């Protein structure tokens, strides 16, 4: 069983940066593919970035490319999402999730954190 806890969200002005962290417990995440999803009010949850077991990012949402960076530290059992040049369109609840099957589909991620709110003001 994997427990995931996100942190690092908050209110930031457009153009600013935030780094989200996802701390795992219960078991090591080294055998899981990890993803960051987000869900804006009234919209479906979407995958923002995904990283493989060995730390290779394998997916970025088109709007996140060049601005967001996903990374992981298996020794710390933690995954990160560095977000730069934030815009109001990035406002959402951001979730960390784990899966054994690399996918862009939320339903295939079996473990989820509680989410952290990111609000970008214009």
C-alpha positions in Angstrom: 0.0 0.0 0.0 1.3 3.4 -1.0 0.3 6.6 0.8 1.0 9.8 -1.0 1.0 13.3 0.5 1.4 16.4 -1.7 2.7 19.8 -0.5 4.0 23.0 -2.0 0.8 24.4 -3.4 -0.3 28.0 -2.8 -1.1 31.3 -4.3 1.3 32.8 -6.8 1.2 35.6 -9.3 1.3 34.9 -13.0 4.9 34.3 -14.2 5.9 32.9 -10.8 7.1 29.5 -9.9 6.2 26.7 -7.4 7.7 23.4 -6.6 5.3 20.6 -5.6 6.5 17.7 -3.6 4.9 14.3 -3.2 6.1 12.2 -0.2 5.4 8.5 -0.3 5.2 6.1 2.6 4.1 2.6 3.2 6.4 1.2 0.6 9.1 2.3 -1.8 8.0 4.1 -4.9 11.0 3.0 -6.9 9.0 0.3 -8.6 6.2 2.7 -9.6 5.6 5.1 -12.5 4.6 8.4 -10.9 2.4 11.0 -12.3 1.2 14.5 -11.5 -2.4 15.2 -12.5 -4.4 18.3 -12.1 -8.1 19.1 -12.0 -9.5 22.6 -12.5 -13.0 23.5 -11.4 -15.5 22.0 -13.7 -13.0 20.1 -15.8 -11.7 16.6 -16.0 -8.6 15.4 -14.3 -5.6 15.5 -16.7 -2.1 14.2 -16.6 0.4 16.9 -16.4 3.6 14.9 -16.3 4.8 11.3 -15.8 8.1 9.8 -14.8 9.4 6.3 -15.1 11.0 4.1 -12.5 14.5 5.2 -13.4 13.7 8.9 -13.4 13.1 9.5 -17.1 10.3 11.9 -17.8 8.1 10.2 -20.4 5.1 12.6 -20.7 4.3 16.2 -20.4 1.0 17.9 -21.2 1.6 20.1 -24.2 0.9 23.3 -22.2 3.4 22.2 -19.6 6.3 21.5 -21.9 9.2 23.8 -21.4 7.7 25.2 -18.2 7.2 22.2 -15.9 9.8 19.6 -14.8 9.0 16.3 -13.1 11.7 14.5 -11.1 12.0 11.9 -8.5 14.3 11.0 -5.6 13.8 7.3 -4.9 16.1 7.5 -1.9 13.8 10.1 -0.4 10.7 8.3 -1.7 9.6 11.7 -3.1 8.5 13.0 -6.5 8.6 16.7 -7.5 7.0 19.0 -10.0 8.8 22.2 -10.6 6.5 24.7 -12.3 7.7 27.9 -13.8 6.1 30.7 -15.8 2.8 29.9 -14.2 -0.4 31.3 -15.7 -4.0 31.6 -14.4 -4.8 28.6 -16.7 -2.6 26.5 -14.4 -4.9 27.0 -11.5 -6.1 23.6 -10.3 -5.8 21.0 -7.6 -2.7 19.1 -8.3 -2.5 15.4 -7.4 0.3 12.9 -7.2 -0.4 9.4 -8.3 1.3 6.0 -8.7 0.9 3.2 -11.2 2.5 0.0 -12.2 1.3 0.6 -15.8 2.6 3.7 -17.6 -0.5 5.5 -18.8 -2.1 8.9 -19.3 -5.4 7.5 -18.0 -6.2 8.5 -14.4 -8.2 5.3 -13.9 -5.0 3.2 -14.2 -3.3 4.9 -11.3 -4.1 3.0 -8.2 -2.7 5.3 -5.6 -3.5 9.0 -5.1 -2.7 11.8 -2.8 -5.2 14.2 -1.4 -4.2 17.0 -3.7 -2.7 20.5 -3.2 -4.3 23.7 -4.5 -2.4 25.9 -6.9 -3.9 29.3 -7.6 -2.3 31.6 -10.1 -3.5 35.2 -10.0 -3.3 37.5 -13.1 
